């Protein structure tokens, strides 16, 4: 996160999930926040949700998906 306002990012991620829990970007954002907060289990769960949701929309070449794969493999 470039700006460093993790509280705002967490609020926005929650709003995104409330709006569309099937959207992979919502889970990706949540995974990054949870990882930053030191919640490895939550980050892993959200990373998997992001990967699964993104895979179903056939946009697997996104840089964000590659970041999720790195997060999941570094566990």
C-alpha positions as CSV (number, residue, x, y, z in Angstrom):
1,X,0.0,0.0,0.0
2,X,1.7,3.2,-1.2
3,X,-0.1,5.7,1.0
4,X,0.2,3.7,4.2
5,X,-3.3,4.4,5.6
6,X,-4.1,0.8,6.5
7,X,-7.2,1.8,8.6
8,X,-8.7,3.4,5.5
9,X,-7.8,0.4,3.4
10,X,-9.4,-1.9,5.9
11,X,-12.6,0.1,5.8
12,X,-12.7,0.2,2.0
13,X,-12.0,-3.6,1.8
14,X,-14.9,-4.3,4.2
15,X,-17.1,-2.1,2.1
16,X,-16.0,-3.9,-1.1
17,X,-16.7,-7.3,0.5
18,X,-20.2,-6.1,1.6
19,X,-20.9,-4.9,-1.9
20,X,-19.6,-8.0,-3.7
21,X,-18.1,-10.9,-1.7
22,X,-17.5,-12.8,-5.0
23,X,-15.1,-10.2,-6.4
24,X,-11.5,-11.4,-6.1
25,X,-10.2,-7.8,-5.7
26,X,-12.0,-7.5,-2.4
27,X,-10.4,-10.6,-1.1
28,X,-7.0,-9.6,-2.5
29,X,-7.2,-6.3,-0.6
30,X,-8.3,-8.0,2.6
31,X,-5.4,-10.5,2.2
32,X,-2.8,-7.6,2.0
33,X,-4.3,-5.9,5.0
34,X,-4.4,-9.0,7.1
35,X,-0.8,-9.8,6.1
36,X,0.3,-6.3,7.1
37,X,-1.5,-6.7,10.4
38,X,0.3,-10.0,11.1
39,X,-2.8,-12.2,10.7
40,X,-1.2,-15.0,8.6
41,X,-4.1,-17.4,8.8
42,X,-6.6,-14.7,7.7
43,X,-4.3,-13.5,4.9
44,X,-4.0,-17.1,3.7
45,X,-7.8,-17.6,3.7
46,X,-8.4,-14.3,1.9
47,X,-5.6,-15.0,-0.6
48,X,-7.1,-18.3,-1.5
49,X,-10.5,-16.7,-1.9
50,X,-9.0,-14.1,-4.1
51,X,-7.2,-16.7,-6.2
52,X,-10.4,-18.8,-6.5
53,X,-12.6,-15.9,-7.4
54,X,-10.1,-14.5,-9.9
55,X,-9.6,-17.9,-11.5
56,X,-13.3,-18.2,-12.2
57,X,-13.2,-14.9,-14.2
58,X,-10.3,-16.1,-16.4
59,X,-8.0,-13.2,-15.7
60,X,-5.2,-15.2,-14.2
61,X,-2.5,-13.1,-15.7
62,X,-3.1,-10.1,-13.5
63,X,-0.2,-8.9,-11.4
64,X,-2.4,-9.0,-8.3
65,X,-2.9,-12.7,-8.8
66,X,0.8,-13.3,-9.0
67,X,1.1,-11.4,-5.7
68,X,-1.4,-13.7,-4.2
69,X,0.5,-16.7,-5.4
70,X,3.7,-15.3,-3.8
71,X,1.8,-14.7,-0.5
72,X,0.4,-18.3,-0.6
73,X,3.7,-19.9,-1.4
74,X,5.7,-18.0,1.2
75,X,3.6,-19.5,4.0
